[in-house]
């Protein structure tokens, strides 16, 4: 398999679940559909076309990374409802200093080259969820590798529900008391949308496990080790 590995940095990042409204809680890492959107922005495609492009070219995606903390931003705004102006507030959660590795996998070398060339000169600016959170692309690398069994995971998301397989790693006990521990979290997220003009609705969802601190697995999962990052593709 050919892999396009992209090392990215964002000073702030916010990846909200689409159904949330007045409280935009962020996911730890860019989810699958955000990565599809980033690829679309790179190639100059809208979301509908990008979704078709990923499917038609058999592109799989994986993410690993970490941040240095989080904060909440409070917005106060006014909206018009039934000819009446109402004041309301919105709270958006952000990750700070996000460094991540996004990997696009494909069986065709030509597809990998198109993706890598696109990220070398993207059509649109790349953002980490919110339009104010610009992405700095630090490195682009095209690799050829086969998946290998991974017995431990950390700081990545994995397709599926790993709850029956994982167990805390003893390394957690050696962490300083001031360091926040992030256990795995399972979230059902959109993987495809249906489009009707300017509107879109969720077409399909799948469970994803967001892994923070290192965990062990009773059964290994197939993935890749890239620049010290463990990545599992969907």
SERO-4910 file (N, C-alpha, C, O; in steps of 0.05 Angstrom, whole numbers):
BEGIN
 pado doro    nc1    nc2    nc3   cac1   cac2   cac3    cc1    cc2    cc3    oc1    oc2    oc3
  Unk    A     17    -24      0      0      0      0     18     25      0     39     25     13
  Unk    A      9     45    -14     23     71    -15     10     90      5    -15     92      6
  Unk    A     26    104     21     16    121     41     27    149     37     51    153     31
  Unk    A     10    169     40     18    197     40     16    207     69     -6    210     79
  Unk    A     39    211     81     39    219    110     44    249    112     64    259    101
  Unk    A     26    263    125     27    292    127     31    300    156     13    295    173
  Unk    A     53    313    162     57    323    189     46    352    190     55    369    175
  Unk    A     27    357    208     13    382    209     14    394    237     16    380    257
  Unk    A     12    421    238     11    435    264    -10    457    262    -13    470    242
  Unk    A    -25    460    284    -45    482    286    -43    494    314    -43    479    334
  Unk    A    -41    520    315    -39    533    342    -64    528    358    -63    524    382
  Unk    A    -87    529    344   -113    521    357   -128    503    338   -124    504    314
  Unk    A   -145    486    349   -161    468    333   -187    462    347   -188    459    371
  Unk    A   -209    459    331   -235    453    343   -250    435    323   -256    444    301
  Unk    A   -256    410    332   -269    391    315   -295    383    329   -296    364    344
  Unk    A   -316    397    323   -342    392    337   -358    371    323   -356    367    298
  Unk    A   -374    357    338   -394    339    327   -416    356    314   -426    375    327
  Unk    A   -424    349    290   -441    367    274   -468    373    287   -479    394    282
  Unk    A   -479    355    304   -505    360    316   -504    379    340   -525    388    349
  Unk    A   -481    386    350   -479    404    373   -484    433    364   -478    441    342
  Unk    A   -496    449    382   -504    476    375   -491    497    393   -471    509    386
  Unk    A   -502    501    417   -492    523    434   -467    515    449   -453    533    460
  Unk    A   -460    489    451   -435    480    463   -421    463    443   -429    440    439
  Unk    A   -399    473    432   -384    459    412   -361    444    425   -339    455    425
  Unk    A   -366    421    436   -344    405    447   -327    394    425   -337    384    405
  Unk    A   -301    396    428   -283    387    407   -274    358    411   -271    349    433
  Unk    A   -270    344    389   -258    318    389   -228    321    392   -217    343    387
  Unk    A   -214    301    401   -185    303    406   -169    306    381   -148    319    381
  Unk    A   -178    294    359   -164    294    333   -183    298    310   -207    294    314
  Unk    A   -174    307    287   -192    311    265   -205    284    257   -191    265    252
  Unk    A   -232    283    257   -246    258    250   -244    252    220   -233    268    205
  Unk    A   -255    229    213   -254    219    186   -264    240    165   -250    246    146
  Unk    A   -288    251    170   -300    269    150   -284    295    148   -283    307    127
  Unk    A   -272    304    170   -255    328    169   -231    323    151   -223    340    135
  Unk    A   -220    299    153   -197    292    136   -205    290    106   -189    297     89
  Unk    A   -229    281    101   -239    281     73   -242    310     64   -234    316     41
  Unk    A   -252    328     81   -255    356     74   -228    369     70   -225    386     51
  Unk    A   -207    362     86   -181    373     82   -169    365     55   -157    381     41
  Unk    A   -173    340     48   -164    330     22   -179    345     -1   -167    353    -21
  Unk    A   -205    350      3   -220    364    -17   -210    393    -20   -208    403    -43
  Unk    A   -205    406      2   -194    434      1   -168    435    -14   -162    453    -29
  Unk    A   -151    414     -9   -125    413    -22   -128    411    -53   -114    424    -68
  Unk    A   -147    394    -62   -151    389    -90   -171    408   -103   -175    407   -127
  Unk    A   -183    426    -88   -202    445    -99   -229    433   -103   -244    441   -121
  Unk    A   -237    413    -86   -263    399    -89   -282    407    -67   -273    412    -44
  Unk    A   -307    409    -73   -327    413    -52   -330    386    -37   -320    366    -45
  Unk    A   -345    387    -14   -347    363      3   -359    340    -12   -350    317     -9
  Unk    A   -380    345    -28   -393    323    -42   -374    310    -61   -373    285    -63
  Unk    A   -360    326    -77   -341    315    -96   -317    301    -82   -308    280    -92
  Unk    A   -308    312    -60   -286    300    -45   -294    273    -34   -278    254    -35
  Unk    A   -319    271    -24   -329    245    -14   -329    224    -36   -322    201    -32
  Unk    A   -338    232    -60   -339    214    -83   -310    206    -91   -305    183    -99
  Unk    A   -292    226    -91   -264    221    -99   -251    200    -80   -238    182    -90
  Unk    A   -256    202    -54   -244    183    -35   -255    155    -40   -240    136    -39
  Unk    A   -281    153    -45   -294    127    -49   -285    115    -76   -278     91    -76
  Unk    A   -284    130    -97   -277    119   -124   -248    111   -125   -242     92   -140
  Unk    A   -231    124   -110   -202    118   -111   -193     99    -89   -170     94    -85
  Unk    A   -213     89    -73   -206     71    -51   -186     82    -31   -168     67    -22
  Unk    A   -190    107    -23   -171    120     -5   -180    114     24   -203    118     31
  Unk    A   -161    105     40   -166    101     68   -151    122     84   -131    133     75
  Unk    A   -160    127    109   -150    150    124   -144    142    153   -159    126    164
  Unk    A   -123    153    164   -117    149    192   -104    173    204    -92    189    189
  Unk    A   -106    177    230    -96    201    244    -83    193    271    -94    176    285
  Unk    A    -61    206    277    -49    204    303    -39    232    311    -33    248    293
  Unk    A    -37    238    337    -27    264    345    -33    271    373    -46    255    388
  Unk    A    -24    294    382    -28    303    409    -29    333    411    -20    347    392
  Unk    A    -38    344    433    -38    373    437    -27    379    465    -19    361    480
  Unk    A    -25    405    471    -13    413    497    -34    423    516    -27    433    538
  Unk    A    -60    422    509    -80    431    528   -105    439    513   -108    435    489
  Unk    A   -124    451    528   -149    459    516   -160    483    531   -153    489    553
  Unk    A   -178    497    517   -192    520    530   -220    523    517   -226    511    497
  Unk    A   -236    540    530   -263    545    519   -266    575    513   -257    592    528
  Unk    A   -278    580    490   -282    607    480   -311    614    482   -328    600    471
  Unk    A   -318    635    496   -346    643    500   -353    665    480   -340    686    479
  Unk    A   -373    661    463   -383    681    444   -411    690    453   -428    673    461
  Unk    A   -415    716    452   -442    726    457   -452    738    430   -438    754    418
  Unk    A   -476    730    422   -485    739    396   -515    744    397   -529    737    417
  Unk    A   -525    757    377   -554    764    375   -566    751    350   -554    752    329
  Unk    A   -589    739    353   -602    726    331   -631    735    329   -644    743    349
  Unk    A   -642    734    304   -669    743    300   -687    718    299   -682    700    283
  Unk    A   -707    717    316   -726    695    317   -754    705    319   -761    719    338
  Unk    A   -770    699    299   -798    708    297   -800    739    300   -815    750    315
  Unk    A   -782    752    284   -781    781    284   -772    794    310   -776    818    314
  Unk    A   -761    778    328   -751    787    353   -722    782    356   -712    760    349
  Unk    A   -707    801    365   -678    798    369   -672    787    396   -681    798    417
  Unk    A   -658    765    397   -652    751    422   -622    748    426   -608    741    407
  Unk    A   -613    754    450   -585    750    457   -580    721    466   -597    710    480
  Unk    A   -558    710    458   -551    683    466   -521    680    468   -506    698    459
  Unk    A   -512    657    478   -483    652    481   -477    626    468   -493    608    466
  Unk    A   -452    623    459   -442    599    447   -414    593    459   -398    612    461
  Unk    A   -410    569    468   -384    561    479   -371    541    460   -382    521    453
  Unk    A   -347    548    451   -332    530    433   -306    521    447   -291    537    458
  Unk    A   -302    495    447   -278    483    459   -256    481    439   -261    473    416
  Unk    A   -231    487    446   -208    486    428   -186    468    440   -183    466    464
  Unk    A   -171    456    422   -145    444    430   -123    464    423   -125    479    404
  Unk    A   -102    463    439    -80    482    436    -54    467    427    -48    446    437
  Unk    A    -40    479    407    -15    468    397    -19    439    389     -6    421    400
  Unk    A    -36    435    370    -42    408    360    -21    400    339    -17    414    319
  Unk    A     -7    378    344     11    367    324      0    339    317     -4    322    334
  Unk    A     -5    335    291    -16    309    283     -5    299    257      6    315    241
  Unk    A     -8    274    253      0    260    228    -26    250    215    -39    232    226
  Unk    A    -33    260    192    -55    250    177    -44    233    154    -27    241    139
  Unk    A    -55    209    151    -45    190    131    -67    183    112    -89    175    120
  Unk    A    -62    185     86    -80    176     65    -68    152     51    -45    154     41
  Unk    A    -82    129     52    -71    105     40    -86     97     15   -110    101     13
  Unk    A    -72     87     -5    -84     79    -30    -67     56    -42    -43     54    -37
  Unk    A    -80     40    -58    -66     18    -72    -52     27    -97    -35     13   -108
  Unk    A    -58     51   -107    -47     61   -132    -26     83   -127    -32    102   -113
  Unk    A     -3     79   -138     18     99   -135     10    126   -148     17    147   -137
  Unk    A     -5    125   -169    -14    149   -183    -31    166   -164    -29    191   -163
  Unk    A    -49    153   -149    -67    168   -131    -50    180   -108    -55    203   -101
  Unk    A    -30    166    -98    -13    177    -77      2    201    -87      5    221    -73
  Unk    A     12    200   -112     26    223   -123      8    247   -127     17    270   -122
  Unk    A    -17    243   -135    -36    265   -139    -41    278   -111    -42    303   -110
  Unk    A    -45    262    -91    -50    273    -64    -26    289    -54    -28    311    -44
  Unk    A     -2    277    -57     22    290    -47     27    316    -62     34    337    -50
  Unk    A     24    316    -89     27    340   -105      7    362    -96     13    385    -96
  Unk    A    -18    353    -90    -38    372    -82    -31    386    -56    -35    410    -54
  Unk    A    -21    371    -37    -13    383    -11     12    400    -14     16    418      3
  Unk    A     28    396    -35     51    414    -39     42    441    -48     56    461    -44
  Unk    A     18    443    -60      8    469    -69    -23    468    -68    -36    467    -88
  Unk    A    -34    469    -43    -63    466    -40    -79    489    -53    -70    512    -53
  Unk    A   -103    482    -63   -120    503    -76   -131    522    -56   -130    546    -60
  Unk    A   -140    512    -33   -152    528    -12   -135    525     13   -121    506     17
  Unk    A   -137    545     31   -123    544     57   -134    520     73   -158    515     72
  Unk    A   -117    507     88   -125    484    104   -130    493    133   -114    508    144
  Unk    A   -151    483    144   -158    492    172   -164    467    189   -172    446    180
  Unk    A   -159    471    215   -163    450    235   -191    453    247   -193    460    271
  Unk    A   -211    448    231   -238    450    240   -251    477    237   -269    480    221
  Unk    A   -242    497    252   -253    524    250   -237    540    230   -213    536    227
  Unk    A   -251    559    217   -238    575    196   -215    592    206   -198    599    190
  Unk    A   -215    598    232   -193    614    243   -168    597    250   -147    608    256
  Unk    A   -171    571    250   -149    553    258   -134    543    234   -139    521    225
  Unk    A   -115    558    225   -100    551    201    -81    529    207    -69    527    229
  Unk    A    -77    511    188    -58    489    190    -32    496    177    -31    507    155
  Unk    A    -10    490    191     17    493    180     26    465    172     30    448    190
  Unk    A     31    460    147     40    434    137     70    432    139     84    446    125
  Unk    A     80    415    156    109    414    162    124    395    144    147    400    137
  Unk    A    111    373    136    125    353    120    106    336    104     84    329    114
  Unk    A    113    329     80     98    311     63    116    288     55    138    292     45
  Unk    A    106    263     59    123    240     53    106    218     40     84    212     50
  Unk    A    116    207     19    102    184      6    117    159     12    141    157      7
  Unk    A    103    139     24    116    114     32    102     91     20     79     92     11
  Unk    A    116     68     19    103     43     11    108     24     34    130     18     42
  Unk    A     86     14     45     88     -4     69     64    -22     70     43    -17     59
  Unk    A     68    -44     85     46    -63     90     38    -60    119     55    -54    136
  Unk    A     12    -64    125      4    -62    154     17    -84    171     24   -105    161
  Unk    A     20    -77    196     32    -95    215     14    -96    240      0    -77    245
  Unk    A     15   -118    255     -1   -120    280      9   -101    301     33   -100    307
  Unk    A     -9    -85    313     -2    -67    335    -14    -76    361    -38    -80    362
  Unk    A      2    -81    381     -7    -91    406    -13    -69    426    -28    -72    446
  Unk    A     -2    -45    421     -7    -21    438    -14      2    420     -6      3    397
  Unk    A    -29     21    431    -37     45    416    -37     69    435    -39     66    459
  Unk    A    -32     93    423    -34    118    438    -38    141    419    -27    141    397
  Unk    A    -52    161    429    -56    186    414    -64    183    385    -50    192    367
  Unk    A    -85    168    380    -95    164    353   -125    157    355   -135    152    376
  Unk    A   -138    157    331   -165    145    331   -165    120    314   -149    117    296
  Unk    A   -183    102    321   -184     76    309   -213     70    301   -231     74    317
  Unk    A   -218     62    276   -245     55    269   -255     31    285   -241     11    289
  Unk    A   -280     33    294   -292     11    310   -291     17    340   -280     37    349
  Unk    A   -303     -2    355   -304      0    384   -284    -19    396   -287    -43    394
  Unk    A   -263     -8    408   -241    -24    419   -246    -31    449   -229    -44    461
  Unk    A   -269    -23    460   -274    -27    488   -269    -56    497   -258    -61    518
  Unk    A   -278    -76    482   -274   -104    491   -245   -113    490   -238   -133    501
  Unk    A   -227    -97    477   -200   -106    473   -179    -92    490   -158   -103    496
  Unk    A   -185    -67    499   -163    -52    511   -162    -55    541   -182    -61    555
  Unk    A   -138    -49    552   -133    -49    580   -112    -27    586    -94    -23    569
  Unk    A   -114    -12    608    -95      9    614    -67     -1    615    -61    -23    623
  Unk    A    -48     15    605    -20      8    606     -8     17    633    -15     38    643
  Unk    A      9      1    644     21      7    670     38     33    669     44     44    690
  Unk    A     46     42    645     62     66    643     46     91    654     59    111    662
  Unk    A     20     89    655      4    111    666     11    117    695     10    140    704
  Unk    A     18     96    710     24     99    738     49    116    743     53    127    764
  Unk    A     66    118    722     91    133    725     87    163    717    107    178    719
  Unk    A     64    170    707     59    198    698     58    217    722     49    209    744
  Unk    A     68    242    719     66    261    741     37    267    747     20    266    730
  Unk    A     31    274    772      4    278    781     -9    302    767    -33    305    766
  Unk    A      8    321    757     -2    345    743    -11    339    715    -23    356    702
  Unk    A     -4    316    704    -11    310    676    -38    297    674    -45    278    688
  Unk    A    -55    308    656    -82    298    653    -82    271    638    -68    268    618
  Unk    A    -97    252    649    -99    226    636   -123    226    618   -145    233    627
  Unk    A   -120    217    593   -142    216    574   -148    186    567   -133    175    551
  Unk    A   -168    175    579   -175    147    572   -188    146    545   -196    166    534
  Unk    A   -190    122    533   -203    119    507   -232    127    508   -245    123    528
  Unk    A   -242    139    486   -270    147    484   -281    137    458   -269    141    437
  Unk    A   -305    125    460   -318    114    436   -340    134    427   -357    141    444
  Unk    A   -339    142    402   -359    161    392   -369    152    365   -354    143    348
  Unk    A   -396    153    361   -407    147    335   -407    172    318   -420    192    324
  Unk    A   -392    171    296   -388    195    279   -397    190    250   -397    168    241
  Unk    A   -405    212    236   -412    209    208   -388    200    192   -365    208    197
  Unk    A   -393    183    172   -372    176    153   -380    183    124   -363    182    106
  Unk    A   -405    190    120   -414    199     94   -439    216     97   -454    213    116
  Unk    A   -443    233     77   -466    251     77   -482    248     51   -471    240     30
  Unk    A   -508    255     53   -524    259     29   -527    289     24   -530    304     43
  Unk    A   -527    297     -1   -527    325     -7   -552    332    -23   -560    319    -42
  Unk    A   -565    354    -14   -589    365    -28   -585    395    -32   -592    410    -14
  Unk    A   -574    403    -54   -568    431    -58   -546    439    -39   -525    428    -38
  Unk    A   -552    460    -23   -533    470     -4   -535    456     23   -519    462     41
  Unk    A   -554    438     26   -557    424     51   -546    396     50   -544    383     28
  Unk    A   -537    386     72   -528    358     74   -538    345     99   -542    358    120
  Unk    A   -543    319     98   -552    304    121   -534    279    123   -521    270    104
  Unk    A   -532    269    148   -515    246    153   -527    222    139   -550    215    143
  Unk    A   -511    208    123   -520    184    109   -512    159    124   -528    140    125
  Unk    A   -489    158    137   -480    135    151   -462    143    174   -447    162    172
  Unk    A   -463    127    196   -446    131    219   -431    106    226   -440     84    219
  Unk    A   -408    109    239   -393     86    249   -380     93    275   -375    117    281
  Unk    A   -375     74    292   -361     79    318   -331     83    313   -319     70    296
  Unk    A   -319    102    328   -291    107    327   -281    108    356   -295    119    374
  Unk    A   -258     97    361   -246     98    388   -223    118    387   -204    115    372
  Unk    A   -225    139    404   -204    159    406   -186    151    430   -195    151    453
  Unk    A   -161    144    424   -143    134    444   -125    157    453   -113    170    436
  Unk    A   -123    162    479   -105    182    490    -79    169    500    -62    163    484
  Unk    A    -78    166    526    -55    152    538    -52    124    528    -72    111    520
  Unk    A    -28    113    528    -23     87    517    -40     65    530    -43     65    554
  Unk    A    -51     48    513    -66     25    522    -54      0    509    -42      1    488
  Unk    A    -59    -23    522    -52    -49    511    -77    -62    500    -99    -55    507
  Unk    A    -74    -80    481    -96    -94    469    -93   -124    473    -72   -136    471
  Unk    A   -116   -137    479   -116   -166    482   -112   -180    456   -102   -202    454
  Unk    A   -120   -166    434   -116   -176    407   -105   -153    390   -116   -131    392
  Unk    A    -83   -157    375    -72   -135    359    -91   -126    337   -108   -141    327
  Unk    A    -87   -101    329   -101    -91    305    -80    -84    284    -58    -77    291
  Unk    A    -88    -85    259    -69    -79    237    -67    -49    233    -87    -35    232
  Unk    A    -42    -40    232    -37    -11    228     -9     -6    218      4    -25    208
  Unk    A      0     18    221     26     26    210     41     42    232     29     57    247
  Unk    A     67     39    232     84     55    250     99     74    232    117     67    217
  Unk    A     93    100    234    104    121    217    115    143    235    100    156    249
  Unk    A    141    147    234    154    168    249    145    168    278    138    188    290
  Unk    A    147    144    290    140    140    318    110    143    324    102    141    347
  Unk    A     93    147    304     64    148    307     52    121    298     60    110    278
  Unk    A     33    112    314     18     87    306     -9     96    295    -24    110    308
  Unk    A    -14     88    270    -37     97    255    -53     73    245    -41     54    234
  Unk    A    -79     73    249    -97     52    239   -115     65    218   -128     85    224
  Unk    A   -117     54    194   -132     66    173   -160     56    172   -166     34    180
  Unk    A   -178     74    163   -206     66    159   -211     69    129   -234     63    120
***
